[in-house]
Amino acid sequence: MESLTYRPGHYTAHQAAEILEVGLGTIRQMVRRGQLHRSGGTPRQPWYPAAEVNALAAKRRERTAA
């Protein structure tokens, strides 16, 4: 069974939401829109690739800085 507390190179939904400064509902919408992809975990506790979350966060910061 996969550890749900820590997986190198991945974030939980809560961690991703904190990094992106959005709510969990927004994370779900990003997945539905194809902006963010699950990379394991369980249906209730998915993992998201850290590189993908960090890239989205950088894009969001760039947009708000302009």
C-alpha positions as CSV (number, residue, x, y, z in Angstrom):
1,M,0.0,0.0,0.0
2,E,1.2,3.5,-0.9
3,S,2.1,5.8,2.0
4,L,-0.3,8.7,2.2
5,T,1.7,10.9,4.5
6,Y,4.8,11.5,2.3
7,R,5.8,10.7,-1.3
8,P,8.9,12.4,-2.7
9,G,8.2,14.7,-5.6
10,H,4.5,14.9,-5.0
11,Y,2.0,17.0,-3.0
12,T,-1.3,16.2,-1.4
13,A,-4.4,18.1,-2.4
14,H,-4.1,20.2,0.8
15,Q,-0.4,21.0,0.1
16,A,-1.1,21.8,-3.5
17,A,-4.0,24.1,-2.5
18,E,-1.7,25.9,0.0
19,I,1.1,26.4,-2.6
20,L,-1.4,27.7,-5.2
21,E,-3.2,29.8,-2.7
22,V,-6.6,28.3,-3.6
23,G,-9.2,26.1,-2.0
24,L,-9.7,22.4,-2.5
25,G,-12.6,23.0,-4.8
26,T,-10.4,25.0,-7.1
27,I,-7.9,22.1,-7.1
28,R,-10.7,19.7,-8.2
29,Q,-11.7,22.2,-11.0
30,M,-8.1,22.4,-12.2
31,V,-8.1,18.6,-12.5
32,R,-11.4,18.6,-14.4
33,R,-10.0,21.3,-16.8
34,G,-6.8,19.4,-17.4
35,Q,-4.6,22.0,-15.8
36,L,-3.4,19.6,-13.0
37,H,-3.1,15.8,-13.1
38,R,-3.3,13.3,-10.4
39,S,-0.3,11.0,-10.0
40,G,-1.3,8.4,-7.5
41,G,-2.8,8.2,-4.1
42,T,-6.4,7.2,-3.6
43,P,-9.6,8.8,-5.0
44,R,-10.1,10.6,-1.7
45,Q,-6.5,11.4,-1.1
46,P,-4.8,12.0,-4.5
47,W,-1.2,13.1,-5.1
48,Y,-0.1,15.8,-7.6
49,P,3.3,16.1,-9.2
50,A,5.3,18.7,-7.3
51,A,6.9,20.0,-10.6
52,E,3.4,20.6,-12.1
53,V,2.1,22.3,-9.0
54,N,5.2,24.5,-8.7
55,A,4.9,25.5,-12.4
56,L,1.3,26.5,-12.0
57,A,2.2,28.5,-8.9
58,A,4.9,30.3,-10.9
59,K,2.5,31.1,-13.7
60,R,-0.1,32.4,-11.2
61,R,2.5,34.6,-9.5
62,E,3.7,35.9,-12.9
63,R,0.2,36.8,-13.9
64,T,-0.6,38.7,-10.7
65,A,2.8,40.5,-10.8
66,A,2.0,41.9,-14.3
